[in-house]
Amino acid sequence: MRVATGSDRQLPGIAVAMGLDPGVLSMYSGTVSGCDPHFPGLPVPPQNGLSQRILPSSSGLIRQRHRCTLSMNMGSTEGPLSFDSEAVPLIIDNSQLDLETSSGVSSEWTPWRSSLPYWLLSACTVGIALNTALVALIYTHLNTPLLNRGSPLPRPNQFIGLDTINMSLYHDYSPEPIVNHAPILTQINSASANLVFPDDLRRHFTFVGTVYPEDRHFFVNESTSTVAQFRVLDYAMENCQVVVNIPPRSHLASRTVRHKTFNISPNPVVIEVWRLGADPYQFLDVRALSWKTRPMRVGRSPIANLVVGEDARAASDIFHCQSDSVQTFEFACTSLMCHLDFWQDRFEPLLAAFLMQYPSK
């Protein structure tokens, strides 16, 4: 057996690494030649098998190596020492010994082999943590109100080439005004800044699935405002007007009319109509809309002060509204004794807040 080791090694330590029993060492004899003088002869038991070399590990602390020849005998038996390679890998003086057989088969032991399961477990844990963080990031992004996201690109033009038509040929034709109902009509409350009002309260289940009626709730008082959004319809209908219409109760009581009713304070109700600085091409996310997250008002004064009462139609001045854009308004009360509450639909007689569109060419 050839032992290559450092000058700071102790041969008894190597004997222990081989799994020798100190109680039987005296039964055997052997000599070590060609070694550093710090290494005396070592009695170890002879075994049958391959002759092997013990080489210092690349991760050890050895600075110099000395080659020795170890001869063993027991009575008349003499021969090279062989031992189980699995008994060798012990750390001696905080370094490792590598075992290499003379047949060229390596059975070296390295720290990364024993720690491989721990590295795999750590990698799996890190991967799971990264996936969880990514899912949380995506979920948070998808649930962020649209009013806080970057503005998307405008929608494609639906009326390509209509601007090139000579409209003077159709001067005798005047399109009828369009009554544009708000697909978004919800409330915000200044007294409860984080309160998000529920949407689609009148949805109900049927045998064919859930039905979402087009009914929308309009409600204003001293602390509650109504936010309305309209998509401007059609081509060359870009003159707009905000309208609140309250028909007489007698018309609403007719048997031919769907059940409609409203509650209004006895004094005339003055409602301010504010334009809001929302995305002009995207609807708000009503699931996250509250007083705290609402878009800010545009300008120092409202675009209209509507005096609303029973059997009255109140309307703002006509203003320009770009085709296919989203117009966002806030209806708010100005007085303490202010209250107006009703559910609106698209059937006559109109009990509703809506946008009138008139021809612009």
Beta strands, then each sheet from edge to edge (+ up, - down):
strand 1: 2-5
strand 2: 29-33
strand 3: 52-56
strand 4: 66-74
strand 5: 77-79
strand 6: 91-92
strand 7: 95-101
strand 8: 178-180
strand 9: 184-189
strand 10: 204-206
strand 11: 209-211
strand 12: 216-220
strand 13: 224-231
strand 14: 239-246
strand 15: 262-264
strand 16: 269-275
strand 17: 304-308
strand 18: 312-315
strand 19: 319-320
strand 20: 326-333
strand 21: 340-344
strand 22: 352-358
sheet 1: 2+ 4- 1+ 3+ 7- 6+
sheet 2: 2+ 4- 5+
sheet 3: 8+ 22- 14+ 18-
sheet 4: 8+ 22- 14+ 19-
sheet 5: 9+ 13- 20+ 16- 17+
sheet 6: 10+ 11-
sheet 7: 12+ 21- 15+
end
